Amino acid sequence: MARYIQLINYTEEGIERIEDVPELNDQASALAEELGGEIVDFYMTLGQYDAAVIVEVPDAKTVAVGTITMAKTGAIETETLRAFDEAETEEILEAVAA
């Protein structure tokens, strides 16, 4: 499965509904499972982003479907990054060196 890091900012609507964050997290977890993946971790953050989520899903199409579905709630905006674990990183570096 592919791993992604999603950087989240709450929209104005999301801030007005901030008490709904646990419910949105449950909704996102259920959606990830429905799509064949899982939310590995959720973090509330300080700084440029309000939260970060680590999600594992089968492919980029799946993460796009999940991200758009959650964005339709009106509560969040996201930036999604493909994350490579240590083993994947080593494979990439070996391919570059070849």
Secondary structure, DSSP 8 states (H G I E B T S, - for coil): -EEEEEEEEE-HHHHHTGGGHHHHHHHHHHHHHHTT-EEEEEEE--SS-SEEEEEEESSHHHHHHHHHHHHTTSSEEEEEEEE--HHHHHHHHHHHH-
